[in-house]
């Protein structure tokens, strides 16, 4: 599978509307939001650097080209003897590159190449010495078809979580992980560089931090036959800017919890200490429904082929009190609904069963609108933190990004039980659990992210035909969209998302490019195999179409029990650290073969352009007031917004 030439068809550009909510903030809240947004956006180059070696330099070229033509892109064609079509093709690439922060933004994290010749690019860059110099630094990797996707480094794939010319192997990555575990170093904010000379091999563990250390710390307790050294100072320039704005934001916090959160973030980004980040997350969870919400740090490990190193994510958003109020009833009744889940046991743990915490920490549900979303992908909703020990002792937050979602409508501890709980899947006492120092991601590794996405989806699907839950959100027998309508659409959604997910499957390497897409397909396949006809999929080879059909009469009798069985399996395996059972279940279920491969070929032959997002900026005026700048929904608007961020 080679890299993709960007389609000449324009991907739609969407505005993340926020102005009304921003204007309703107080003077102090606007300043707080402004500095947090600046901190978030200053992580852009971190994401670019994590994605590909050429990423930061492509950004520089785009910005230099903008400066050279003064933002008058139509004049670029007149002055540099290139066609308007070539300029538009470059703008389409630039808009998508900036929106997704990298040149690997197609389905399955495939590399995307602008459909422009090297000669045309050089003509465009002739407008200034700076743009010409910037182009020559990246023209070869920009236009190269390989490495064509993100993955374990080889001739076809690359991952800048493992930078350098010396190709690291899966076995070496795993061995370094064992060294890190023995030295109590968590991986989220690290990268690994393999170094070789004539006689020695060594591994430098690059840790994100503002502070550098000339004397690298050598780690003990490894059997690699090679040296492993901890090297702080990765992304140091960006961490410095981020910490500056976090210190400024501290002046405008609304409560002591927010001050503790920012203090922990500053310590983490200054020193690399994830213990400081964990401490900050406990205060973050306790800061219930703040007016200005934020997510900062190395959060999700989706793009690391090994599944443990996390991408920078900087999100600043403003809560919508009216919309958030609708979710309060769901939170208030959360324990009641937990007793309806398939692993619940009447009379055991207040009816929740042994695989739920004794004291359920109800998550904080908040509806927000994002002001700044610095990430390779703009999510519709998140549930954080990812640390299971914090979730179990302090709770978690469910955050729904309304201005993103609305666009769609256009265990780390040993087992201390004296009497082991019974595994409902085997009816025998459990035989596995998390050992000291182990976590969900360290045990399940690359499998963890997709299985967790699958578990989250299954909970919502399993409860989707519960009319008590639906009534909380206004769906009943008399609403415009009735409860039965919504249940039908949910099962149709399962089928359609499962089919569309096949676009992200990399046939060459037999791997899934996106964890949530793999989860979507696994759920669909399970229902097809075990749902007794609640969903059926057919295809027409001649017309090259795939059709999903829902038998509504079987939703409650067959669909829900089937989803419950799948959910119970992966939830219990997650709780008891049974990675082998989970792997033997999940890998065949997400295999694409036989008729599924036929469906994949059909949907892959009909690619859809991805969405781009243009986001606003906050500007601090000479009078000390913060103003919101909104940009037009276009590639030019996206480029201008990044130029104004001065990252």
SULGIMO-V249652 format. One record per residue. N is the residue number from 0. RES is the residue in one letter. PSI is psi in radians with two decimals (NA if undefined). NEAR is the number of other C-alpha atoms within 10 Angstrom. D_CENTER is the distance of its C-alpha to the mean C-alpha in whole Angstrom. Layout:
N RES PSI NEAR D_CENTER
N RES PSI NEAR D_CENTER
This chain:
0 X 1.99 14 24
1 X 2.97 16 24
2 X 2.85 20 22
3 X 2.36 19 22
4 X 2.28 15 24
5 X 2.34 20 23
6 X 2.59 17 24
7 X -0.25 16 27
8 X 2.33 10 26
9 X 2.33 18 24
10 X 2.47 18 21
11 X 2.55 14 21
12 X 2.28 20 20
13 X 2.48 16 19
14 X 2.29 19 20
15 X 1.66 24 18
16 X 2.33 19 21
17 X -0.18 21 22
18 X -0.79 15 25
19 X -0.79 8 27
20 X -0.64 15 25
21 X -0.77 23 25
22 X -0.41 13 29
23 X -0.14 11 29
24 X 2.71 15 28
25 X 2.98 10 31
26 X -0.82 13 32
27 X -0.70 16 30
28 X -0.64 19 27
29 X -0.72 22 27
30 X -0.72 24 27
31 X -0.83 22 25
32 X -0.69 27 22
33 X -0.88 25 23
34 X -0.58 25 23
35 X -0.68 32 20
36 X -0.69 27 18
37 X -0.70 25 20
38 X -0.77 29 18
39 X -0.88 27 15
40 X -0.46 27 16
41 X -0.04 24 18
42 X 0.03 26 15
43 X -0.79 25 14
44 X -0.44 21 16
45 X -0.82 24 15
46 X -0.78 25 11
47 X -0.73 28 14
48 X -0.60 20 16
49 X -0.44 25 13
50 X -0.87 27 13
51 X 2.65 22 17
52 X -0.56 18 20
53 X -0.14 19 21
54 X -0.96 24 18
55 X -0.61 20 20
56 X -0.51 21 23
57 X -0.71 24 22
58 X -0.81 24 21
59 X -0.71 18 24
60 X -0.76 23 26
61 X -0.79 25 25
62 X -0.68 20 26
63 X -0.66 23 29
64 X -0.65 24 30
65 X -0.77 21 29
66 X -0.69 16 32
67 X -0.61 21 34
68 X 0.08 18 35
69 X 0.44 11 34
70 X 0.05 16 32
71 X 1.39 12 34
72 X -0.50 18 33
73 X -0.57 13 35
74 X -0.40 14 38
75 X -0.68 24 36
76 X -0.68 19 37
77 X -0.71 11 41
78 X -0.53 13 41
79 X 0.18 16 39
80 X 0.78 12 41
81 X 2.82 17 37
82 X 2.77 15 37
83 X -0.58 15 35
84 X -0.68 12 33
85 X -0.69 19 32
86 X -0.77 20 31
87 X -0.66 18 29
88 X -0.69 20 27
89 X -0.72 23 26
90 X -0.67 21 25
91 X -0.73 23 23
92 X -0.80 26 21
93 X -0.74 25 21
94 X -0.75 24 20
95 X -0.69 30 17
96 X -0.82 24 16
97 X -0.68 24 16
98 X -0.68 26 14
99 X 0.03 23 11
100 X 1.05 25 12
101 X 2.90 28 14
102 X 0.29 25 16
103 X 1.40 25 14
104 X 0.12 22 13
105 X 2.98 22 15
106 X 2.31 25 14
107 X 0.36 22 13
108 X 0.78 23 12
109 X 2.58 24 16
110 X 2.47 27 18
111 X 2.27 27 19
112 X 2.30 22 23
113 X 2.41 21 24
114 X 1.06 17 28
115 X 2.48 17 30
116 X 2.77 11 33
117 X -0.62 14 33
118 X -0.75 10 36
119 X -0.69 16 35
120 X -0.72 20 32
121 X -0.62 18 35
122 X -0.74 16 37
123 X -0.67 27 34
124 X -0.08 26 34
125 X -0.11 18 38
126 X -0.37 19 37
127 X 2.63 15 37
128 X -0.60 12 37
129 X -0.77 16 34
130 X -0.61 22 32
131 X -0.76 20 34
132 X -0.72 15 33
133 X -0.65 21 30
134 X -0.77 25 30
135 X -0.42 14 32
136 X -0.42 14 29
137 X -0.01 18 26
138 X -0.64 18 28
139 X -0.95 12 29
140 X -0.47 16 25
141 X -0.74 20 24
142 X -0.12 18 26
143 X 2.45 14 26
144 X -0.27 18 25
145 X 2.60 19 24
146 X 2.40 21 22
147 X -0.21 21 20
148 X 2.94 28 17
149 X 2.43 24 14
150 X -3.02 23 16
151 X 2.32 21 18
152 X 2.21 21 21
153 X -2.90 13 24
154 X -0.39 10 26
155 X -0.50 18 23
156 X 2.79 17 20
157 X 2.72 22 18
158 X 2.13 22 16
159 X 0.17 24 16
160 X -0.24 27 15
161 X 1.22 25 19
162 X 2.92 22 21
163 X 2.88 14 24
164 X -0.37 10 27
165 X 2.01 13 28
166 X 2.16 17 26
167 X 2.57 19 24
168 X 2.86 14 24
169 X -0.71 13 22
170 X -0.66 10 25
171 X -0.68 13 25
172 X -0.75 17 22
173 X -0.68 13 23
174 X -0.71 15 26
175 X -0.66 22 24
176 X -0.67 20 22
177 X -0.66 18 25
178 X -0.77 19 27
179 X -0.74 20 24
180 X -0.73 16 24
181 X -0.48 14 28
182 X 0.21 13 28
183 X 0.72 10 25
184 X 2.07 19 22
185 X 2.66 18 19
186 X -0.21 22 16
187 X -0.72 21 13
188 X 0.55 26 15
189 X 2.83 26 17
190 X 2.84 22 18
191 X 2.15 25 21
192 X 2.16 21 23
193 X 2.25 20 26
194 X 2.41 18 30
195 X 2.46 14 33
196 X -2.86 7 36
197 X -0.49 5 40
198 X -0.36 5 40
199 X 2.66 10 37
200 X 2.36 15 33
201 X 2.85 16 31
202 X 2.11 22 27
203 X 2.16 22 26
204 X 1.76 25 23
205 X 2.08 23 21
206 X 2.22 25 20
207 X 2.16 27 19
208 X 2.70 26 21
209 X -0.71 24 24
210 X 2.36 17 27
211 X 2.93 17 28
212 X 2.02 10 31
213 X -0.54 8 33
214 X 1.86 10 34
215 X 2.47 14 31
216 X 2.14 14 31
217 X 2.29 13 32
218 X 2.54 16 30
219 X 2.85 13 33
220 X 0.60 12 33
221 X 2.75 17 32
222 X 0.67 11 33
223 X -0.34 16 32
224 X 0.37 9 35
225 X 2.78 14 33
226 X 2.42 17 32
227 X 2.15 25 29
228 X 2.47 18 29
229 X 2.16 20 26
230 X 1.69 23 26
231 X 2.94 25 25
232 X 0.11 21 24
233 X 2.41 21 21
234 X 0.56 21 20
235 X -0.72 19 23
236 X -0.75 16 23
237 X -0.70 22 20
238 X -0.60 25 20
239 X -0.80 19 24
240 X -0.70 18 23
241 X -0.82 26 20
242 X -0.62 23 23
243 X -0.86 15 25
244 X -0.50 20 24
245 X -0.66 24 23
246 X -0.68 18 26
247 X -0.71 16 27
248 X -0.52 24 25
249 X -0.48 20 27
250 X -0.28 12 30
251 X 0.36 18 29
252 X 2.75 19 27
253 X -0.29 15 28
254 X 3.01 11 29
255 X -0.50 11 29
256 X -0.76 18 26
257 X -0.64 22 24
258 X -0.70 21 26
259 X -0.68 19 25
260 X -0.88 24 22
261 X -0.62 24 22
262 X -0.73 19 25
263 X -0.70 23 22
264 X -0.77 27 20
265 X -0.74 26 22
266 X -0.76 19 24
267 X -0.85 25 21
268 X -0.32 28 20
269 X -0.76 21 24
270 X -0.29 19 24
271 X 0.00 25 21
272 X 1.98 20 22
273 X -0.25 21 19
274 X -0.67 14 22
275 X -0.64 18 22
276 X -0.74 22 18
277 X -0.78 19 19
278 X -0.72 17 22
279 X -0.65 23 20
280 X -0.56 26 18
281 X -0.71 20 21
282 X -0.61 19 23
283 X -0.77 26 19
284 X -0.63 21 19
285 X -0.27 16 23
286 X 1.50 17 23
287 X 2.21 16 23
288 X 0.99 20 22
289 X 2.74 16 23
290 X -0.72 17 23
291 X 2.01 23 21
292 X 2.65 23 18
293 X 2.58 21 15
294 X 2.04 20 12
295 X 2.43 19 13
296 X -2.98 20 12
297 X 1.74 22 10
298 X -1.06 18 8
299 X 2.32 19 5
300 X 0.50 23 7
301 X -0.65 20 6
302 X -0.09 26 8
303 X 2.10 23 11
304 X -0.45 21 14
305 X -0.29 20 15
306 X 0.34 22 12
307 X -0.45 25 13
308 X 2.35 24 12
309 X 2.59 22 9
310 X 2.54 26 8
311 X 2.46 24 9
312 X 2.17 23 8
313 X 1.93 24 11
314 X 2.27 21 12
315 X 2.27 25 15
316 X 2.87 26 17
317 X 2.27 26 20
318 X 2.65 23 21
319 X 1.73 18 23
320 X -0.68 14 26
321 X -0.77 9 27
322 X -0.62 13 24
323 X -0.58 17 23
324 X -0.55 13 27
325 X -0.49 16 26
326 X -0.21 16 24
327 X -0.65 15 26
328 X -0.65 12 28
329 X -0.77 19 25
330 X -0.74 15 25
331 X -0.49 11 28
332 X 0.29 12 29
333 X -0.71 16 26
334 X -0.66 17 28
335 X -0.75 13 30
336 X -0.51 16 27
337 X -0.61 18 26
338 X -0.17 18 30
339 X -0.12 15 29
340 X 2.73 17 26
341 X -0.29 21 28
342 X 0.02 24 28
343 X 2.52 20 30
344 X 2.01 17 34
345 X 2.33 11 36
346 X -0.15 9 38
347 X 2.11 11 36
348 X 0.90 16 34
349 X 0.57 14 35
350 X -0.04 17 34
351 X -0.34 25 30
352 X 2.96 22 31
353 X -0.13 20 30
354 X 0.43 21 27
355 X 2.71 18 26
356 X 2.59 13 26
357 X -0.83 13 30
358 X 1.88 12 29
359 X 2.14 16 26
360 X 1.73 15 24
361 X 2.27 19 23
362 X 2.65 19 20
363 X 2.05 21 20
364 X 2.21 21 19
365 X 2.34 28 19
366 X 2.14 24 19
367 X 2.91 27 18
368 X 2.26 26 17
369 X 2.36 26 15
370 X -0.68 29 17
371 X 2.22 26 15
372 X 1.56 24 11
373 X 1.71 26 11
374 X 2.79 22 7
375 X -0.26 22 7
376 X 2.40 14 6
377 X 1.91 19 8
378 X 2.77 12 7
379 X -0.51 15 10
380 X 2.73 15 10
381 X 2.74 12 9
382 X 2.04 15 11
383 X 2.83 21 12
384 X 2.95 22 13
385 X -0.09 14 12
386 X 1.99 16 15
387 X -0.57 17 18
388 X -0.64 15 21
389 X -0.70 18 20
390 X -0.69 23 19
391 X -0.52 17 22
392 X -0.54 13 24
393 X -0.38 19 23
394 X -2.97 19 21
395 X 3.02 26 17
396 X 2.31 21 16
397 X 2.08 16 15
398 X 2.13 23 14
399 X 2.16 21 14
400 X 1.64 23 14
401 X -0.67 21 17
402 X -0.20 18 17
403 X -0.80 20 14
404 X -0.61 15 15
405 X -0.40 12 19
406 X -0.37 12 18
407 X -0.38 8 18
408 X -0.32 5 22
409 X NA 4 23
410 X 2.35 23 21
411 X 0.50 20 22
412 X 2.74 14 26
413 X 2.90 12 29
414 X 2.17 14 31
415 X 0.17 8 34
416 X 2.33 7 35
417 X -0.62 6 39
418 X 1.94 8 38
419 X 2.43 13 35
420 X 2.76 16 34
421 X 2.29 15 34
422 X 2.02 18 32
423 X -0.25 19 32
424 X -0.43 13 31
425 X -0.26 8 34
426 X 0.27 9 36
427 X 2.80 11 37
428 X 2.57 12 36
429 X 2.61 19 32
430 X -0.12 12 33
431 X 2.68 13 29
432 X 2.99 19 27
433 X 2.27 20 25
434 X 2.89 14 28
435 X 2.28 11 28
436 X -0.23 14 25
437 X 2.60 16 23
438 X 2.99 19 19
439 X -0.84 22 17
440 X -0.57 21 15
441 X -0.52 20 18
442 X -0.82 18 20
443 X -0.23 20 18
444 X -2.30 17 16
445 X -0.49 19 14
446 X -0.45 19 15
447 X -0.83 22 13
448 X -0.75 24 10
449 X -0.72 22 11
450 X -0.68 23 14
451 X -0.69 19 12
452 X -0.75 16 11
453 X -0.78 24 14
454 X -0.76 21 16
455 X -0.78 15 14
456 X -0.74 17 15
457 X -0.64 23 18
458 X -0.81 18 19
459 X -0.70 11 19
460 X -0.68 22 21
461 X -0.62 21 23
462 X 0.02 20 24
463 X -0.38 19 24
464 X 0.26 21 28
465 X 1.89 16 29
466 X -0.33 16 31
467 X -0.73 15 31
468 X -0.80 18 27
469 X -0.58 19 28
470 X -0.52 14 31
471 X -0.59 14 29
472 X 0.20 14 27
473 X 0.23 15 30
474 X 2.02 19 30
475 X -2.86 18 33
476 X -0.26 13 36
477 X -0.06 9 37
478 X 2.82 11 34
479 X -0.87 10 34
480 X 1.94 12 31
481 X 2.91 16 32
482 X -0.72 24 31
483 X -0.65 16 32
484 X -0.83 15 30
485 X -0.66 16 27
486 X -0.78 21 27
487 X -0.81 18 28
488 X -0.61 14 25
489 X -0.80 17 23
490 X -0.60 24 24
491 X -0.69 18 24
492 X -0.73 17 21
493 X -0.78 20 20
494 X -0.82 26 22
495 X -0.78 19 21
496 X -0.66 17 17
497 X -0.66 22 19
498 X -0.81 24 21
499 X -0.49 19 18
500 X -0.45 26 16
501 X -0.36 27 19
502 X -0.50 25 18
503 X -0.03 21 15
504 X 2.22 24 17
505 X 1.81 18 19
506 X -0.68 15 23
507 X -0.81 9 24
508 X -0.01 11 22
509 X 0.79 10 21
510 X 2.74 16 18
511 X 2.36 25 15
512 X -0.45 25 12
513 X 2.24 19 9
514 X -0.70 24 9
515 X -0.51 20 9
516 X -0.72 25 12
517 X -0.71 27 14
518 X -0.75 28 14
519 X -0.76 26 15
520 X -0.72 26 18
521 X -0.71 25 19
522 X -0.79 27 20
523 X -0.82 26 22
524 X -0.66 22 24
525 X -0.74 17 24
526 X -0.65 23 26
527 X -0.64 18 28
528 X -0.58 14 29
529 X 0.14 18 30
530 X 0.11 21 30
531 X 0.67 16 33
532 X 0.15 18 33
533 X -0.58 22 31
534 X 2.43 25 29
535 X 2.59 17 30
536 X 2.27 17 29
537 X 2.80 12 32
538 X 2.67 15 32
539 X 1.85 11 34
540 X -0.65 11 35
541 X -0.78 6 37
542 X -0.18 8 35
543 X 0.96 14 32
544 X 2.68 13 30
545 X 2.35 17 28
546 X 2.35 13 29
547 X 2.31 17 28
548 X 2.38 15 30
549 X 2.24 21 30
550 X 1.70 16 33
551 X -0.48 20 33
552 X -0.28 11 36
553 X 0.06 15 34
554 X -0.92 21 31
555 X -0.67 15 32
556 X -0.53 13 34
557 X -0.75 19 32
558 X -0.92 26 29
559 X -0.82 21 28
560 X -0.63 16 30
561 X -0.82 23 28
562 X -0.66 22 24
563 X -0.70 18 26
564 X -0.76 17 27
565 X -0.78 21 24
566 X -0.78 23 22
567 X -0.75 22 25
568 X -0.99 19 24
569 X -0.52 22 21
570 X -0.81 23 21
571 X -0.77 20 24
572 X -0.66 21 23
573 X -0.78 24 20
574 X -0.62 16 23
575 X 0.20 19 25
576 X 0.59 23 23
577 X 1.35 19 25
578 X -0.55 19 23
579 X -0.80 11 25
580 X -0.72 13 26
581 X -0.75 20 22
582 X -0.78 16 22
583 X -0.44 10 25
584 X -0.82 14 24
585 X -0.62 21 21
586 X -0.81 13 21
587 X -0.58 12 24
588 X -0.45 18 23
589 X 0.24 21 20
590 X 2.45 18 23
591 X 1.77 23 23
592 X 3.01 12 27
593 X -2.26 8 30
594 X -0.53 11 30
595 X -0.60 16 26
596 X -0.60 15 26
597 X -0.77 16 29
598 X -0.70 26 26
599 X -0.77 21 24
600 X -0.65 15 26
601 X -0.87 21 27
602 X -0.56 19 23
603 X -0.43 17 23
604 X -0.11 11 26
605 X 1.14 11 25
606 X 2.55 13 22
607 X 2.37 15 20
608 X 2.40 16 19
609 X 2.85 14 16
610 X 2.61 14 16
611 X 2.69 25 16
612 X 2.27 24 16
613 X 2.23 26 18
614 X 2.66 25 18
615 X 3.03 26 21
616 X 2.61 22 22
617 X 2.43 23 24
618 X 2.31 18 27
619 X 2.01 15 30
620 X 2.98 9 33
621 X -0.42 7 37
622 X 0.07 6 37
623 X -0.03 10 35
624 X 2.66 13 33
625 X 2.23 23 29
626 X 2.62 17 29
627 X 2.23 17 26
628 X 2.15 13 26
629 X 2.46 18 25
630 X 2.76 17 25
631 X 2.66 16 26
632 X 1.44 17 24
633 X 2.94 20 24
634 X -0.68 26 23
635 X -0.70 20 26
636 X -0.70 20 24
637 X -0.81 26 21
638 X -0.77 24 23
639 X -0.66 17 25
640 X -0.64 20 22
641 X -0.61 21 21
642 X -0.72 17 24
643 X -0.37 13 25
644 X -0.38 15 22
645 X 0.79 10 24
646 X NA 15 21
